[in-house]
Amino acid sequence: MASETVKAALAILDRTVMGIDGDNRSGQQRLTSAIAQSIDQGHHLMAQAPTGSGKSLAYLAPIVASGVRAVVATATLALQDQLWRNDIPMVAEFSGQTVTSALLKGRSNYLCLARLDGTNTEAALFDERPGPTFSDDLITLKNFAEVSSTGDVGDLEESIAPESWRALTCGPNECPGASKCAQGVDCFAERARSQAELANIIVVNHALYSAHLATGGRLLPPHDLVVIDEAHAFDEVATNALGAEISPGGLRQLGSRLRRAGATARHTDAVISGSGRLEDLLSQITGRINPIPVDLAEVLAGASEAVANASASIKAKESALAAQAVKLSLTRLDALRRMQAPDQGEVLWVEGDKRRSLRLAPVSIGKRLVPLLFSQTPVVLISATLGSGERFSPLAQRLGLNPNVECVPVGERSLARKVGLPDEEEMPSEDEDGFTLVAPEVSEIGYEALSIESPFDLEKQGLLYVARHLPDVREPEWAEAAADELCSLVAAAGGRTLVLCTSWKGVGMFSEVLENRTNHKILTQGEETTVRLVEQFSSDETSCLVATRAFWQGLDIPGPACVLVVIDRLPFSRPDDPLEQARREAAVAAGGDGFREIDLPAAALVLAQGTGRLIRTHKDRGVVAVLDRRLAVANYRSVLLTTMPAFARSVDLLEVKAFLTAASA
C-alpha cells in the first residue's frame, strides 16, 4: 500500500505535468514512487532514468511532498541552471505548497568584494598579469557589484576576459571566512550561503558537494537527503576533491602572495626556492611514485616548513590579502604533508608534460564515501546511464555500496557481539545498552535499484553501426581507413555530425580530415568556448563538431542538427594511467580481474554516455557509428552493448547510409 508521501508526491507530479501540458509517463511515475519510498524509509536508491524520462520532476515532487531539506547535486551547469530557473519554479507553482530554494556555487563563481576593494590600494594583488582589457573589465565588475544581488559570474550580461574574473574572485582554498574579512558582511558568496540556510531545496554541483564531504560536512547546511543527479560522473569528482595536488608554479605563486601580504622575505624566499627544487625533481620523474624517493620527501618536507614559517610570520597582520594568503597556505601545507607519507590506500604520481604537478588520490573512493556520506545521509543516485551489471554493481561498488546486502535505513546501527575484550583501551565504542557499535564497511551498505524504460521507440529511432570491416584500431592502417569511413558517413548525413574522440590526437586528425575532404563547416573543440561551439552546431544544421571527453556527456542537441554521432575508439582508460593502474592492482590482489572489474565497466559507462547524445526527443532519428571493430568481435562486447541504448544494430555500411539519408531528409 502506498504511503502518504508516495500519494502526495504522485499528486504533485500529476498537477505539474498537467500544468505544463506534458505527457503522463509510467516510468516517471514509478521513479517518483521509488524516490518517495526512499525518503520515507531513509534508504539509498540507485535509479537509471533514460533521456526524456523527466527525472528532475520525479525527484523534486517527492522532496516537496515530504517536506525534507534536500541537496540536489548536478554534474553540469546546464542542469543546475535548468533546475533553478525552470523545474523548481514549476513544481512550486503547481504543488500548492511553499517551496524555498537556493542556488549555491563554489566561491570562484562569485565576485570577491575584498579583492575588488583591493584594486584601489594593493597594486600587486594579482597572481597573474591582468590582460589588456583589465581596466575596462574592472569598470564593468565595479558596476556589476553595485547592482547585482548575487555577484554570480553567470549573471554578468557583458563578457569579460577569464583572467580578469580570476583576478577578482576568491577560490575555496583561500577565503578566510566572513569573520576574518572586512567585506564579510556584504560578501556575495556568504550571502548565497545564508540563503541556503533558509532553503529546503539547495542546488549545488558535484564539486561543491564533494568539497563539503572533504571538509567533514562543514560547507552546506544540515540536510535530510541528497540527490546526486548525473551520478555516473560523481566518483571522479569526489576522487579529486578527496585527493590533493601541488605544482611548482602554485608554490611560486604562493610565495609571491605571502611576500605581498607581508611575510618575512627569508621565509618567502625559501618557499620560492623550494618550488624550484620541486620542479627540477619532477622533471626527472614520470608516472606513479611508489615508494617516495628520499630526495623528493626531503624537498616536500622543506617546502612544508617554509610555507608554515612564512604563513606564521603574517598572522598578526590584518588585511584581506593577508587573510587569503594564510588560508591558501594552510591548504597547500596540508597537501604537502599528505604527500610526504601517503596512506596505504592512496596513490601518488606526477602528472603533465611541460608543466608538471604532483597528484595524490584515494585508490578506492568508496572507502572514503561510506563514512562521509552513505553512513550519514540517505542518497538518491540518478542518471540516464549507470553502467553495466545487475543492479549497476560496478558503479555501486566503486562508490562504496554493495548490491548483495540487505538495504536498511541510514542510521540503523549494527548490533554485534557483547563487549568482552580484555584490554579496555582496545574496546570499540559502546552504546547505552552495552553493545558494540560496528562502523560500516564498504560491503555493509545496501541500496535499492530501479531502471525505468525509455519513453522513446529506440529501435525505430536509432541505429547502432559498428564498422566491423575496418582494421583493428591498434594497427597503423586504421587511421586512413577510419578517415574514409567518417567522410562517407558524413556525406550521407549531410553534415549534422558529432564526432566524439577518445584523445586530443583524434580530435586534431579527424578535424583536419573533414576540413580538407568535405564542404561542411567544421567546429573543433578548443577553437571556441564550449557554449559558442554548441550554439554554432545547433544553429547550422549541416555543420560537424569534433570534440573529446568534455562533450561525451551533458550535450543536448535535439532535432536535425545531430543525426550522426561517430565514436572513434572504445573509451578505455590509458594503460599507464597511475590511478587506474593502482585500481587494477587492487582488484588483482583481491583475487579479481583488473580489466573486467576496472577498465571494462568504466568504458561501458562512458560509451553509454556518448551514444546517449543522439536521441533526445520523440522526433529524433539517427545513427551512432563506432569505428572500432572490437565492439563487434571482442569477447567482452556484450558488457558494452548492454549499457548502450536499445537501438537496432548493423554492420552494413550501405544500410546505414540509407538510414542516414532518410533521417536527414
C-alpha distance (Angstrom), angle and dihedral (degrees) to the residues before:
residue distance angle dihedral
M1 . . .
A2 3.79 . .
S3 3.79 116.8 .
E4 3.79 123.3 -124.9
T5 3.81 89.6 -104.5
V6 3.80 91.4 53.9
K7 3.81 91.8 48.6
A8 3.81 92.5 47.3
A9 3.82 92.3 47.0
L10 3.80 92.6 50.9
A11 3.80 90.3 47.9
I12 3.82 91.1 52.8
L13 3.80 90.4 47.1
D14 3.83 91.7 50.4
R15 3.81 92.8 49.3
T16 3.80 92.1 47.8
V17 3.81 94.5 47.7
M18 3.80 90.6 47.1
G19 3.79 91.2 46.0
I20 3.80 93.2 55.6
D21 3.82 92.1 41.0
G22 3.79 91.1 -115.0
D23 3.79 133.1 154.2
N24 3.80 124.9 -91.9
R25 3.79 106.5 -119.6
S26 3.79 121.6 -168.7
G27 3.80 91.3 -153.8
Q28 3.79 91.5 55.0
Q29 3.81 90.3 50.1
R30 3.83 91.9 49.7
L31 3.79 89.7 50.0
T32 3.81 92.0 48.8
S33 3.80 90.9 51.2
A34 3.81 93.2 48.2
I35 3.81 92.7 50.4
A36 3.81 91.5 47.0
Q37 3.81 89.1 52.1
S38 3.79 91.7 49.9
I39 3.80 89.3 52.6
D40 3.82 91.3 47.7
Q41 3.79 94.0 47.8
G42 3.80 98.2 33.6
H43 3.80 97.0 -128.2
H44 3.79 134.4 133.1
L45 3.80 122.2 -97.3
M46 3.80 131.8 -164.6
A47 3.81 110.5 -162.9
Q48 3.79 129.1 -179.6
A49 3.80 111.4 -155.9
P50 3.82 114.8 174.4
T51 3.79 123.7 -139.6
G52 3.80 111.5 -66.9
S53 3.82 94.4 27.5
G54 3.79 93.8 114.2
K55 3.80 93.8 -125.1
S56 3.81 95.5 165.1
L57 3.80 93.4 61.2
A58 3.80 89.1 41.3
Y59 3.80 92.3 63.5
L60 3.80 98.7 32.3
A61 3.82 92.7 57.2
P62 3.85 94.3 57.7
I63 3.81 91.8 44.0
V64 3.80 90.9 54.7
A65 3.82 93.3 41.2
S66 3.80 93.7 51.2
G67 3.79 97.1 44.0
V68 3.82 92.3 -136.5
R69 3.77 121.9 146.2
A70 3.80 106.4 -113.5
V71 3.77 137.0 -176.2
V72 3.81 115.7 -147.1
A73 3.81 111.8 -159.4
T74 3.81 119.7 -167.4
A75 3.80 133.0 -174.2
T76 3.80 98.0 -140.4
L77 3.78 134.6 51.2
A78 3.80 88.3 -135.9
L79 3.80 92.9 63.7
Q80 3.80 92.0 40.7
D81 3.79 89.2 54.5
Q82 3.81 92.6 44.7
L83 3.81 91.6 53.0
W84 3.78 93.6 47.1
R85 3.79 99.8 42.7
N86 3.82 102.2 31.6
D87 3.79 120.6 9.8
I88 3.81 102.1 43.6
P89 3.84 93.5 45.9
M90 3.83 89.5 49.1
V91 3.80 93.7 52.2
A92 3.80 90.4 44.0
E93 3.79 91.3 52.1
F94 3.80 96.8 50.3
S95 3.80 101.4 31.1
G96 3.78 95.4 75.6
Q97 3.81 88.7 -136.3
T98 3.77 134.8 103.7
V99 3.78 109.7 -100.5
T100 3.79 121.7 -170.0
S101 3.78 117.9 -169.4
A102 3.78 141.0 170.7
L103 3.78 135.6 -162.8
L104 3.78 112.0 -141.5
K105 3.80 125.8 -175.1
G106 3.76 135.7 176.8
R107 3.81 116.4 -77.9
S108 3.78 93.8 -106.0
N109 3.82 88.2 68.1
Y110 3.82 91.8 63.7
L111 3.79 128.6 74.0
C112 3.82 109.8 -110.8
L113 3.82 109.8 -132.7
A114 3.81 91.4 -164.8
R115 3.79 91.3 58.3
L116 3.78 91.5 42.4
D117 3.79 89.5 52.5
G118 3.80 89.4 46.3
T119 3.79 91.7 63.5
N120 3.81 87.2 73.9
T121 3.79 95.2 55.9
E122 3.80 112.2 13.3
A123 3.78 109.5 62.5
A124 3.81 94.3 179.1
L125 3.80 95.8 49.9
F126 3.78 97.8 119.4
D127 3.79 128.4 90.0
E128 3.79 93.0 -154.9
R129 3.78 129.0 35.3
P130 3.83 109.0 -94.5
G131 3.79 114.5 -117.8
P132 3.80 127.2 -112.2
T133 3.83 92.4 -89.2
F134 3.80 94.5 53.4
S135 3.81 96.4 105.6
D136 3.79 91.8 53.7
D137 3.81 92.0 41.5
L138 3.79 90.2 51.7
I139 3.81 91.0 56.2
T140 3.82 89.4 48.4
L141 3.80 92.1 51.1
K142 3.80 94.1 45.9
N143 3.79 89.3 53.4
F144 3.81 89.4 45.5
A145 3.80 91.0 52.9
E146 3.81 89.9 54.0
V147 3.81 96.5 53.6
S148 3.81 106.3 25.3
S149 3.78 121.0 97.1
T150 3.81 92.3 -165.5
G151 3.80 109.8 32.4
D152 3.81 85.1 -146.6
V153 3.81 116.1 153.2
G154 3.80 87.4 -138.4
D155 3.81 89.6 65.9
L156 3.81 94.5 55.6
E157 3.78 109.2 117.4
E158 3.81 94.1 -166.3
S159 3.79 125.6 60.3
I160 3.77 117.9 -117.6
A161 3.79 131.5 -177.6
P162 3.83 113.8 -87.1
E163 3.81 91.2 -126.7
S164 3.81 90.0 55.0
W165 3.80 90.8 54.7
R166 3.82 92.3 46.1
A167 3.79 89.6 52.4
L168 3.80 91.6 56.3
T169 3.76 102.8 41.0
C170 3.78 131.6 74.2
G171 3.79 123.5 -133.2
P172 3.81 122.9 -137.0
N173 3.79 92.1 -105.7
E174 3.79 94.2 57.9
C175 3.80 107.2 38.4
P176 3.82 108.5 106.2
G177 3.81 93.2 -158.7
A178 3.79 133.0 -103.8
S179 3.80 95.9 -75.3
K180 3.81 92.3 57.7
C181 3.80 97.6 43.1
A182 3.81 127.0 80.8
Q183 3.83 88.8 -142.1
G184 3.80 94.0 45.5
V185 3.80 94.6 111.2
D186 3.82 93.0 56.1
C187 3.83 97.5 32.3
F188 3.81 112.3 138.2
A189 3.82 93.4 -147.0
E190 3.80 91.8 50.0
R191 3.81 90.2 46.9
A192 3.80 89.7 54.7
R193 3.80 90.1 50.8
S194 3.78 91.3 49.8
Q195 3.79 89.6 53.8
A196 3.80 89.4 49.6
E197 3.80 89.6 56.0
L198 3.82 88.5 63.4
A199 3.83 97.5 43.4
N200 3.77 129.6 94.0
I201 3.84 92.9 -158.9
I202 3.80 115.9 46.5
V203 3.81 117.4 -174.8
V204 3.81 115.9 -154.7
N205 3.79 137.5 150.2
H206 3.80 129.2 -107.6
A207 3.79 92.3 -101.9
L208 3.80 94.3 55.9
Y209 3.78 93.3 45.0
S210 3.80 90.9 48.6
A211 3.81 89.4 50.0
H212 3.82 87.4 51.1
L213 3.81 89.2 55.7
A214 3.80 92.1 45.5
T215 3.82 90.4 56.7
G216 3.78 91.7 51.2
G217 3.79 93.1 -102.5
R218 3.81 100.2 -52.4
L219 3.81 102.2 124.4
L220 3.82 102.2 64.2
P221 3.79 132.2 44.7
P222 3.83 117.3 -97.6
H223 3.80 110.3 -82.1
D224 3.80 138.7 -173.7
L225 3.80 98.8 -142.0
V226 3.77 140.7 17.2
V227 3.80 122.9 -154.9
I228 3.79 110.7 -160.7
D229 3.79 104.4 -161.2
E230 3.80 118.9 -166.9
A231 3.81 83.4 25.3
H232 3.80 93.5 172.6
A233 3.82 87.7 78.5
F234 3.80 98.9 44.4
D235 3.80 100.9 89.0
E236 3.81 93.7 58.7
V237 3.81 92.6 50.1
A238 3.80 91.9 46.0
T239 3.81 90.6 49.2
N240 3.81 90.3 55.3
A241 3.80 93.0 46.3
L242 3.80 93.5 50.4
G243 3.78 92.1 45.8
A244 3.80 131.3 64.8
E245 3.80 140.7 -128.1
I246 3.79 133.9 -159.6
S247 3.80 126.4 -178.6
P248 3.80 130.4 -177.1
G249 3.81 89.4 -124.4
G250 3.79 91.0 52.6
L251 3.80 90.9 51.8
R252 3.81 91.7 49.4
Q253 3.77 89.5 49.4
L254 3.80 90.2 50.0
G255 3.80 91.8 50.2
S256 3.80 91.3 52.1
R257 3.78 92.1 47.6
L258 3.81 92.2 49.1
R259 3.81 89.4 51.4
R260 3.82 91.8 50.8
A261 3.77 88.9 49.2
G262 3.79 91.1 57.1
A263 3.80 103.6 -95.7
T264 3.80 118.1 155.3
A265 3.80 111.2 -82.6
R266 3.81 92.0 -133.7
H267 3.80 90.9 58.7
T268 3.79 97.0 42.5
D269 3.81 89.4 49.1
A270 3.81 87.2 55.1
V271 3.82 90.8 52.7
I272 3.81 92.3 50.1
S273 3.80 91.5 44.2
G274 3.81 89.5 51.0
S275 3.80 90.0 53.3
G276 3.80 89.6 56.4
R277 3.80 92.7 50.6
L278 3.81 90.3 48.0
E279 3.81 90.5 50.5
D280 3.82 91.2 52.0
L281 3.79 92.0 50.4
L282 3.80 96.0 45.8
S283 3.81 90.2 52.4
Q284 3.82 87.2 64.7
I285 3.82 97.3 47.1
T286 3.79 128.1 74.3
G287 3.77 128.7 -170.7
R288 3.77 126.0 -26.7
I289 3.79 123.1 18.4
N290 3.79 115.9 -148.7
P291 2.96 118.3 173.4
I292 3.81 105.3 16.8
P293 3.83 112.2 -114.7
V294 3.79 114.2 -118.4
D295 3.81 93.3 -121.0
L296 3.83 91.9 52.7
A297 3.81 91.7 48.8
E298 3.80 89.4 51.1
V299 3.81 92.9 49.9
L300 3.82 91.2 49.4
A301 3.80 91.0 48.2
G302 3.81 91.3 49.0
A303 3.79 91.9 48.7
S304 3.81 90.1 49.2
E305 3.78 91.7 53.4
A306 3.80 92.4 46.5
V307 3.80 93.3 50.1
A308 3.80 92.1 46.8
N309 3.82 92.5 49.9
A310 3.79 94.5 45.5
S311 3.80 92.1 47.9
A312 3.81 92.3 48.7
S313 3.79 91.2 52.7
I314 3.83 93.0 63.7
K315 3.80 101.8 38.9
A316 3.78 92.5 101.6
K317 3.80 93.4 55.3
E318 3.80 119.0 94.6
S319 3.79 117.1 -144.3
A320 3.77 137.1 107.2
L321 3.79 90.0 -112.5
A322 3.81 92.1 52.7
A323 3.80 93.8 46.5
Q324 3.81 92.2 49.8
A325 3.81 92.3 46.6
V326 3.81 91.9 51.7
K327 3.80 92.4 49.2
L328 3.81 92.2 49.2
S329 3.81 89.5 48.0
L330 3.79 91.3 56.3
T331 3.80 91.1 52.6
R332 3.80 92.9 48.3
L333 3.80 90.6 45.3
D334 3.79 91.6 53.9
A335 3.82 90.9 51.2
L336 3.82 93.0 48.0
R337 3.79 92.2 50.8
R338 3.80 93.7 46.9
M339 3.79 90.7 51.8
Q340 3.80 93.4 52.8
A341 3.81 90.4 64.4
P342 3.83 112.8 13.7
D343 3.79 117.5 -162.1
Q344 3.78 118.0 -105.6
G345 3.81 90.2 -104.1
E346 3.82 95.1 52.3
V347 3.80 132.9 86.7
L348 3.81 125.7 -148.7
W349 3.79 123.4 -159.1
V350 3.81 146.0 157.0
E351 3.79 114.7 -110.1
G352 3.79 131.5 -166.9
D353 3.77 136.2 30.7
K354 3.79 114.8 -118.4
R355 3.80 95.8 7.0
R356 3.77 104.3 42.8
S357 3.77 128.9 -168.9
L358 3.77 137.7 -178.3
R359 3.83 115.1 -116.9
L360 3.80 130.7 -166.6
A361 3.80 124.2 -172.1
P362 3.80 139.9 161.8
V363 3.80 113.3 -101.9
S364 3.81 91.1 -145.1
I365 3.79 113.1 36.9
G366 3.80 88.8 -176.7
K367 3.79 93.0 68.4
R368 3.80 88.6 56.8
L369 3.81 96.1 43.3
V370 3.80 95.6 52.2
P371 3.82 97.1 68.0
L372 3.80 95.4 30.9
L373 3.82 99.1 45.1
F374 3.79 121.9 -1.9
S375 3.80 95.0 48.2
Q376 3.79 90.9 49.6
T377 3.81 111.6 38.5
P378 3.83 137.6 24.5
V379 3.80 108.0 -108.1
V380 3.80 131.4 -157.4
L381 3.81 109.7 -160.2
I382 3.79 109.7 -165.9
S383 3.80 135.2 170.9
A384 3.77 142.8 143.8
T385 3.81 86.4 -111.1
L386 3.80 126.7 26.5
G387 3.78 95.6 169.9
S388 3.76 136.9 -121.7
G389 3.77 134.2 -27.9
E390 3.75 135.7 58.8
R391 3.80 108.4 -60.9
F392 3.85 87.6 4.9
S393 3.79 86.5 -78.9
P394 3.85 99.7 170.9
L395 3.81 93.2 56.8
A396 3.81 92.5 37.6
Q397 3.80 92.5 53.9
R398 3.78 91.9 44.6
L399 3.80 89.0 55.6
G400 3.82 92.5 47.5
L401 3.80 101.3 -98.0
N402 3.79 125.3 122.5
P403 3.81 121.9 -141.3
N404 3.80 92.4 -160.1
V405 3.80 102.9 59.9
E406 3.78 131.2 78.4
C407 3.78 116.1 -89.7
V408 3.80 110.6 -121.2
P409 3.81 131.7 174.3
V410 3.78 116.7 -84.0
G411 3.78 110.7 -99.6
E412 3.79 96.3 31.1
R413 3.75 103.6 131.3
S414 3.76 126.4 -137.5
L415 3.81 109.6 -120.6
A416 3.77 106.2 -150.5
R417 3.76 132.4 176.8
K418 3.78 122.4 -38.9
V419 3.79 113.3 -85.9
G420 3.78 110.5 -99.6
L421 3.77 107.2 143.1
P422 3.81 115.4 147.1
D423 3.79 96.9 -137.3
E424 3.80 114.1 58.6
E425 3.80 91.7 -157.1
E426 3.81 88.9 62.6
M427 3.78 95.0 48.1
P428 3.80 117.8 116.6
S429 3.79 119.0 -124.9
E430 3.80 115.5 -78.7
D431 3.75 135.7 -147.3
E432 3.78 125.1 -136.0
D433 3.82 91.7 -87.0
G434 3.79 93.8 58.2
F435 3.80 96.3 -109.5
T436 3.78 124.3 133.3
L437 3.78 113.7 -107.8
V438 3.76 104.4 -136.8
A439 3.80 115.2 -148.5
P440 3.81 108.2 -131.4
E441 3.78 117.5 -107.6
V442 3.78 122.4 -150.8
S443 3.80 89.6 -98.6
E444 3.82 93.7 56.6
I445 3.80 100.4 61.2
G446 3.80 114.1 93.4
Y447 3.79 132.6 -175.0
E448 3.79 143.6 -174.4
A449 3.81 118.5 -108.9
L450 3.78 130.9 -151.4
S451 3.78 133.9 176.2
I452 3.78 118.8 -173.6
E453 3.74 126.1 -161.2
S454 3.79 124.2 -102.9
P455 3.81 114.5 -101.6
F456 3.82 88.6 -139.9
D457 3.81 129.7 82.9
L458 3.79 91.6 -119.1
E459 3.80 96.8 175.0
K460 3.80 91.0 59.5
Q461 3.79 98.9 33.8
G462 3.79 99.4 47.1
L463 3.78 140.3 40.6
L464 3.81 125.7 -161.1
Y465 3.79 111.4 -150.1
V466 3.79 123.7 -170.5
A467 3.80 115.3 -168.3
R468 3.79 93.6 -136.4
H469 3.80 93.5 167.8
L470 3.82 93.8 63.0
P471 3.82 120.6 100.0
D472 3.78 117.7 -98.1
V473 3.83 110.8 -77.9
R474 3.82 88.9 -120.0
E475 3.82 91.7 60.6
P476 3.84 118.9 91.8
E477 3.81 93.1 -127.7
W478 3.82 92.1 59.5
A479 3.82 94.9 83.3
E480 3.80 96.1 60.6
A481 3.80 93.5 40.9
A482 3.81 90.8 49.2
A483 3.81 90.4 49.7
D484 3.82 90.7 54.0
E485 3.81 90.8 47.8
L486 3.80 92.3 49.5
C487 3.80 93.6 50.8
S488 3.80 91.0 49.0
L489 3.81 91.9 51.4
V490 3.81 93.8 45.4
A491 3.81 90.4 51.0
A492 3.83 90.8 53.4
A493 3.81 91.1 48.7
G494 3.81 93.6 45.8
G495 3.79 90.2 -126.0
R496 3.83 108.1 -59.6
T497 3.80 89.4 129.4
L498 3.79 134.6 143.9
V499 3.80 110.3 -162.4
L500 3.80 112.1 -160.3
C501 3.79 114.3 -163.5
T502 3.79 129.1 -170.1
S503 3.82 92.9 -141.9
W504 3.79 142.6 26.9
K505 3.80 87.6 -115.9
G506 3.80 88.1 61.8
V507 3.80 91.6 48.3
G508 3.79 91.3 54.5
M509 3.79 94.3 45.0
F510 3.81 98.6 48.0
S511 3.80 93.9 39.4
E512 3.81 89.8 55.2
V513 3.81 91.6 46.3
L514 3.80 92.7 52.9
E515 3.80 92.6 44.1
N516 3.80 91.5 53.4
R517 3.79 101.0 37.5
T518 3.82 106.3 35.7
N519 3.80 136.9 49.5
H520 3.78 95.3 -134.7
K521 3.77 126.1 112.2
I522 3.80 106.5 -100.2
L523 3.80 118.7 -150.7
T524 3.78 116.1 -165.0
Q525 3.78 128.7 -164.2
G526 3.79 110.7 -112.1
E527 3.79 96.1 31.5
E528 3.83 93.5 83.7
T529 3.78 137.3 11.1
T530 3.80 115.8 -78.5
V531 3.80 91.6 -112.2
R532 3.80 92.5 51.4
L533 3.82 93.0 47.3
V534 3.80 91.8 51.6
E535 3.81 91.4 48.0
Q536 3.82 92.1 51.4
F537 3.81 93.4 44.8
S538 3.81 91.6 50.3
S539 3.79 95.3 46.5
D540 3.82 98.3 44.7
E541 3.81 105.5 58.9
T542 3.79 94.6 -167.9
S543 3.79 97.4 49.8
C544 3.82 127.2 107.6
L545 3.79 125.6 -139.1
V546 3.81 119.1 -155.1
A547 3.79 115.0 -165.8
T548 3.79 146.5 146.0
R549 3.81 137.0 -133.2
A550 3.83 98.2 -38.6
F551 3.82 89.2 67.0
W552 3.81 97.8 46.5
Q553 3.80 90.8 87.2
G554 3.80 137.7 31.0
L555 3.81 95.0 22.7
D556 3.82 111.1 130.3
I557 3.82 115.0 -172.7
P558 3.81 108.4 156.2
G559 3.79 122.4 -177.5
P560 3.81 133.8 28.9
A561 3.82 96.8 -32.7
C562 3.81 90.0 83.9
V563 3.80 118.7 35.2
L564 3.81 96.5 138.7
V565 3.79 128.7 51.6
V566 3.81 113.5 -174.6
I567 3.82 120.4 -164.5
D568 3.78 113.6 -166.0
R569 3.83 101.1 -160.3
L570 3.77 139.7 -1.5
P571 3.82 104.0 -85.6
F572 3.79 100.7 -117.8
S573 3.80 118.9 158.5
R574 3.78 117.2 -104.9
P575 3.82 110.5 -88.5
D576 3.80 90.4 -129.3
D577 3.82 96.5 50.8
P578 3.84 101.7 129.2
L579 3.80 97.0 -145.3
E580 3.81 93.5 47.2
Q581 3.81 89.6 45.7
A582 3.78 89.7 56.3
R583 3.81 91.2 47.8
R584 3.82 91.6 51.0
E585 3.79 90.0 50.2
A586 3.80 90.7 50.3
A587 3.81 90.5 51.1
V588 3.82 91.9 50.0
A589 3.81 91.8 46.2
A590 3.80 88.0 55.4
G591 3.80 90.3 53.4
G592 3.79 96.8 -98.2
D593 3.79 138.4 115.0
G594 3.80 116.4 -94.8
F595 3.80 96.2 -153.5
R596 3.80 96.8 46.3
E597 3.80 95.7 40.5
I598 3.81 100.5 39.4
D599 3.81 114.2 15.8
L600 3.80 100.9 35.3
P601 3.84 99.4 50.4
A602 3.81 91.3 44.2
A603 3.81 92.0 51.2
A604 3.81 90.9 46.5
L605 3.78 90.8 55.1
V606 3.81 94.2 49.8
L607 3.80 91.8 44.4
A608 3.80 91.4 52.1
Q609 3.79 89.8 50.9
G610 3.79 92.2 50.6
T611 3.79 94.8 49.2
G612 3.80 88.8 47.4
R613 3.82 89.5 70.1
L614 3.82 91.0 77.2
I615 3.82 113.0 63.7
R616 3.81 110.3 42.4
T617 3.84 102.8 150.3
H618 3.82 140.2 24.1
K619 3.81 89.9 -98.2
D620 3.80 99.0 51.4
R621 3.80 120.9 108.2
G622 3.77 128.6 176.1
V623 3.78 153.5 112.9
V624 3.78 135.4 -86.1
A625 3.81 107.0 -153.7
V626 3.81 119.7 -165.8
L627 3.81 114.2 -163.9
D628 3.80 92.4 -162.6
R629 3.81 113.0 93.8
R630 3.81 91.7 -158.9
L631 3.81 88.8 82.6
A632 3.82 87.3 65.8
V633 3.81 102.2 37.1
A634 3.84 111.4 23.2
N635 3.80 117.8 105.3
Y636 3.81 90.1 -126.1
R637 3.81 95.4 52.8
S638 3.82 94.1 106.5
V639 3.81 91.0 64.6
L640 3.79 89.7 56.8
L641 3.79 96.7 40.8
T642 3.80 95.0 52.3
T643 3.81 91.3 60.5
M644 3.80 94.2 51.6
P645 3.82 125.3 88.3
A646 3.82 113.4 -82.0
F647 3.80 95.2 -103.9
A648 3.78 123.8 155.4
R649 3.82 109.3 -95.7
S650 3.77 134.2 -133.6
V651 3.79 142.8 167.6
D652 3.84 92.9 -172.1
L653 3.81 112.6 105.2
L654 3.81 94.0 -162.3
E655 3.80 91.5 53.9
V656 3.79 90.5 48.9
K657 3.81 93.9 49.0
A658 3.81 90.3 51.6
F659 3.81 90.2 50.5
L660 3.81 90.8 49.8
T661 3.78 92.9 48.9
A662 3.80 90.4 53.2
A663 3.80 93.2 44.5
S664 3.81 91.4 50.6
A665 3.79 95.7 47.6
